[in-house]
Structures are given as C-alpha cells and as structure tokens.
Amino acid sequence: MIEAIDFSLLALTSPGWGGALLAGFLRSVELAAGGYLLGIVIGLLGATAKLYGGRVLRDIAEIYTLLIRAVPELVLMLLFYYVGTDLLNQLMAAFGREGIDIDGLSAGILVIGLVQGGYATEVFRGAIRAVPPGQIEAAQAFGMSPFRVLRRVTLPAMAPHALPGMANLWMIATKDTALLAVIGFSELTLVTKQAAAATREYFLFFFAAGLLYLALTLISNLGLRWLERRARRGLPAAA
C-alpha cells in the first residue's frame, strides 16, 4: 500500500524543512550570481587577452580555456577548492603569514567563477569578432583611446551576439551549484539530501527541490529574454 505524502514536512518552521530548503535555495542563487559575475569579468579579460594581448597573454588565456573545457567541472571544482586552498596557504606561509580558512560561500563563488570564465572567454571572443570592424575603426579615427573604444563601441555592439551564449552559461551556473554539495557547502542539493535522509521522504524533498530549480529557470528566462530584446533595439529582426 502506498503511504500518503506528509506535506507538513515542507513547513517553514520546525519540524518542517521548508525554511531550510529556502535558505539553501537562496545560498544556491548567491553562489550562481556571484560565480556568474566573476566569470563575466574573467571572460572579458580572457577575450581581450586572446584578441589584443601579446603572445604571452594569448598563450595563458589559451591554456586556461583549454583546461576549463577539457576537464570535467566536478574535477575542476575539487581541484580549485582543495588544491587551490592548499597552494594559497603554502604561499602565505612562504611569506611568513598565517594560513587562512576560506569560507564556503567565497570558495564556491571563486570555483564557479573560474569555471564560468573559461566558457565566457570564448563567448565574448566570438561576440567581439562579430562586431563590424568599420565601427571600431571609426571610433579610432575620432581619436578614442583603446579603453574608450572598448567601453563605448565594442562592448555595446557585441552584447546582442554574446547574450544567447551568456544566457546558457547562467543556466549552467545555477546547475553547477549542486556540485558544491561534494565539498560540504550547504546549498539546496545538500540540504535536500539531508532532509530526505532524516525523514525518508526522498520523493517529496527532491521533487520540491526540482520545483525550486524550475522556478529559478523560468524567472531567469523571462529576465534574459528582456535583456536580449533590449540589447537588440535598433537592429534588424532575425529572419
């Protein structure tokens, strides 16, 4: 006989786990947003290095993106979290400084940002190359500095080309937060696993977590479509 599902376990207050699930969900959003923004910064720097940097910068950016795309994301996260923290503490010890204990949120944002940055580099590189060279040449002819050309011409012109790819990366970032459960960070997936193990209601809690991820995806889609329409103002509509 199939037992009835006890929905009272999703109550926001104890003994329900609803409050813990929402707290884990908010931490997942924080991780995704922080890592995504860091990835954008790294991606812009990487794309600039690949397109306009010297040989050394181009080689560094190429090696970075190659490693990010070649190694599974879970392995990268474990590598960045454990090996990266150990190397940082060894470096600080070499300068006579005490080691530091990086909190889970900062470490998670850094790990996701480094992974996102490798993919964002290629998205931005392709988007910049899609900008008509005449627009950049016209800006240079007016005497604009390279930084002003980048800020006033290249970045706005590349936005419509970059947004579809960056929208996909945002979705990937929200899913990658679940991988951080393996390092013990209390995001939605880990909290869901703990709640299910404590109550034996695996279907209830994992279904609830799936609905939260789905809600985040739907809301994100609405926002990203609005941004894409805004970025494409004045451009011919796609056939």
C-alpha positions as CSV (number, residue, x, y, z in Angstrom):
1,M,0.0,0.0,0.0
2,I,1.3,3.4,-1.0
3,E,1.8,5.7,2.0
4,A,0.4,9.3,1.9
5,I,3.0,12.0,1.4
6,D,3.4,14.2,4.5
7,F,3.4,17.7,3.1
8,S,3.7,19.1,6.6
9,L,7.4,18.3,6.4
10,L,7.7,21.3,4.0
11,A,6.5,23.7,6.7
12,L,8.8,26.7,7.1
13,T,9.2,26.1,10.9
14,S,10.4,23.1,12.8
15,P,9.8,20.2,12.5
16,G,9.3,21.1,8.8
17,W,12.2,21.5,6.5
18,G,10.7,24.2,4.2
19,G,12.7,27.0,5.8
20,A,16.0,25.1,5.5
21,L,15.2,24.3,1.8
22,L,14.5,28.0,1.1
23,A,17.7,29.0,2.9
24,G,19.7,26.5,0.8
25,F,18.0,27.8,-2.3
26,L,19.0,31.4,-1.6
27,R,22.5,30.3,-1.0
28,S,22.5,28.5,-4.3
29,V,21.3,31.7,-6.0
30,E,24.0,33.7,-4.2
31,L,26.6,31.2,-5.5
32,A,25.3,31.2,-9.0
33,A,25.1,35.0,-9.2
34,G,28.5,35.6,-7.6
35,G,30.2,33.0,-9.7
36,Y,28.5,34.2,-12.9
37,L,29.5,37.8,-12.3
38,L,33.1,36.8,-11.6
39,G,33.0,34.6,-14.8
40,I,32.0,37.7,-16.8
41,V,35.0,39.6,-15.5
42,I,37.3,36.8,-16.2
43,G,35.7,36.2,-19.6
44,L,36.2,39.8,-20.7
45,L,39.8,39.8,-19.6
46,G,40.4,36.4,-21.3
47,A,38.8,37.5,-24.6
48,T,40.7,40.8,-24.6
49,A,43.9,38.9,-24.0
50,K,43.2,36.4,-26.8
51,L,42.3,39.1,-29.3
52,Y,44.5,42.1,-28.4
53,G,47.2,40.7,-26.0
54,G,50.8,39.8,-26.7
55,R,52.0,36.3,-27.3
56,V,52.4,35.5,-23.6
57,L,48.9,36.7,-22.7
58,R,47.4,34.9,-25.6
59,D,49.1,31.6,-24.6
60,I,48.0,32.0,-21.0
61,A,44.4,32.6,-22.0
62,E,44.5,29.7,-24.4
63,I,45.8,27.3,-21.8
64,Y,43.2,28.4,-19.3
65,T,40.3,28.0,-21.6
66,L,41.6,24.6,-22.9
67,L,41.9,23.2,-19.3
68,I,38.4,24.5,-18.4
69,R,36.8,22.9,-21.4
70,A,38.8,19.7,-21.3
71,V,38.4,18.7,-17.6
72,P,35.0,17.8,-16.1
73,E,33.5,20.5,-13.9
74,L,33.3,18.4,-10.8
75,V,37.0,17.6,-11.0
76,L,37.8,21.3,-11.6
77,M,35.8,22.3,-8.5
78,L,37.5,19.7,-6.3
79,L,40.9,20.8,-7.8
80,F,40.3,24.5,-7.3
81,Y,38.8,24.1,-3.8
82,Y,41.3,21.7,-2.2
83,V,44.5,22.2,-4.2
84,G,43.9,25.9,-4.6
85,T,43.3,26.5,-0.9
86,D,46.4,24.4,0.0
87,L,48.6,26.3,-2.5
88,L,47.4,29.7,-1.2
89,N,48.2,28.7,2.4
90,Q,51.6,27.5,1.3
91,L,52.3,30.8,-0.5
92,M,51.2,32.8,2.6
93,A,53.4,30.6,4.8
94,A,56.4,31.3,2.5
95,F,55.9,35.0,3.2
96,G,55.6,34.4,6.9
97,R,51.9,34.8,7.1
98,E,49.4,32.6,8.8
99,G,47.1,30.4,6.6
100,I,43.5,31.4,6.0
101,D,40.4,29.3,6.1
102,I,38.2,30.4,3.2
103,D,34.5,30.3,3.9
104,G,32.3,28.1,1.8
105,L,30.4,30.9,0.0
106,S,33.6,32.7,-1.1
107,A,35.2,29.4,-2.2
108,G,32.1,28.4,-4.1
109,I,31.9,31.7,-5.9
110,L,35.5,31.6,-6.8
111,V,35.3,28.0,-8.1
112,I,32.2,28.6,-10.2
113,G,33.6,31.9,-11.4
114,L,36.8,30.2,-12.6
115,V,34.8,27.5,-14.5
116,Q,32.4,30.1,-16.0
117,G,35.3,32.3,-17.0
118,G,36.7,29.7,-19.3
119,Y,33.5,29.4,-21.3
120,A,32.7,33.1,-21.1
121,T,36.1,33.9,-22.7
122,E,35.1,32.0,-25.8
123,V,31.6,33.5,-25.9
124,F,33.0,37.1,-25.7
125,R,35.8,36.4,-28.1
126,G,33.2,35.2,-30.7
127,A,30.9,38.2,-30.0
128,I,33.7,40.7,-30.3
129,R,34.8,39.2,-33.6
130,A,31.2,39.6,-34.8
131,V,31.3,43.4,-34.4
132,P,31.8,45.1,-37.8
133,P,35.4,46.3,-38.0
134,G,34.3,49.6,-39.5
135,Q,32.6,50.6,-36.2
136,I,35.9,50.1,-34.3
137,E,37.9,51.8,-37.0
138,A,35.5,54.8,-37.0
139,A,35.9,55.2,-33.2
140,Q,39.7,55.0,-33.5
141,A,39.5,57.7,-36.3
142,F,37.8,60.0,-33.8
143,G,40.8,59.7,-31.5
144,M,39.2,57.4,-28.9
145,S,41.6,55.6,-26.6
146,P,41.6,51.8,-26.7
147,F,39.7,51.6,-23.4
148,R,37.1,54.1,-24.6
149,V,36.6,52.2,-27.8
150,L,36.1,49.0,-25.8
151,R,33.6,50.6,-23.4
152,R,31.7,52.9,-25.8
153,V,31.7,50.8,-29.0
154,T,32.9,47.2,-28.7
155,L,31.0,46.1,-25.6
156,P,27.6,47.6,-26.6
157,A,27.9,46.3,-30.2
158,M,28.9,42.8,-29.1
159,A,26.1,42.5,-26.5
160,P,23.4,41.1,-28.8
161,H,25.9,38.4,-30.1
162,A,27.0,37.5,-26.6
163,L,23.7,37.4,-24.7
164,P,22.4,34.0,-26.0
165,G,25.6,32.3,-25.0
166,M,25.8,34.1,-21.7
167,A,22.2,33.1,-21.0
168,N,23.2,29.5,-21.4
169,L,26.1,30.0,-19.1
170,W,23.8,31.5,-16.4
171,M,21.7,28.3,-16.6
172,I,24.8,26.2,-16.3
173,A,25.9,28.3,-13.2
174,T,22.6,27.6,-11.4
175,K,23.1,23.8,-12.0
176,D,26.8,23.9,-11.1
177,T,25.9,25.0,-7.6
178,A,24.6,21.5,-6.9
179,L,28.1,20.1,-7.5
180,L,29.4,22.1,-4.5
181,A,27.5,19.6,-2.2
182,V,30.5,17.3,-2.6
183,I,32.7,19.8,-0.6
184,G,30.1,20.2,2.1
185,F,28.7,23.6,1.2
186,S,25.1,23.8,2.5
187,E,23.3,24.7,-0.7
188,L,19.9,23.4,-1.9
189,T,21.1,20.0,-3.1
190,L,22.9,19.2,0.2
191,V,20.0,20.5,2.3
192,T,17.6,18.4,0.3
193,K,19.7,15.3,0.7
194,Q,19.9,15.9,4.5
195,A,16.1,16.5,4.8
196,A,15.3,13.4,2.7
197,A,17.7,11.2,4.7
198,A,16.3,12.4,8.0
199,T,12.7,11.9,7.1
200,R,13.0,9.1,4.5
201,E,10.7,11.2,2.2
202,Y,13.1,11.2,-0.8
203,F,10.4,11.9,-3.4
204,L,8.9,14.8,-1.5
205,F,12.1,16.7,-0.9
206,F,13.8,16.1,-4.2
207,F,10.6,17.0,-6.1
208,A,10.4,20.2,-4.1
209,A,14.0,21.0,-4.9
210,G,13.3,20.3,-8.6
211,L,10.4,22.8,-8.5
212,L,12.6,25.5,-6.9
213,Y,15.2,25.0,-9.7
214,L,12.4,25.1,-12.3
215,A,11.1,28.3,-10.8
216,L,14.6,29.9,-11.0
217,T,14.9,28.8,-14.6
218,L,11.6,30.2,-15.6
219,I,12.2,33.6,-13.9
220,S,15.7,33.7,-15.4
221,N,14.3,33.0,-18.9
222,L,12.0,36.0,-18.6
223,G,14.8,38.3,-17.4
224,L,17.2,37.1,-20.1
225,R,14.7,37.5,-22.9
226,W,14.0,41.1,-21.7
227,L,17.7,41.8,-21.8
228,E,18.2,40.3,-25.2
229,R,15.3,42.4,-26.6
230,R,16.7,45.5,-25.1
231,A,20.2,44.8,-26.4
232,R,18.8,44.2,-29.9
233,R,16.9,47.5,-30.1
234,G,17.6,49.2,-33.5
235,L,18.9,46.0,-35.0
236,P,17.1,44.2,-37.9
237,A,14.9,41.4,-36.7
238,A,16.1,37.8,-37.2
239,A,14.6,36.1,-40.2
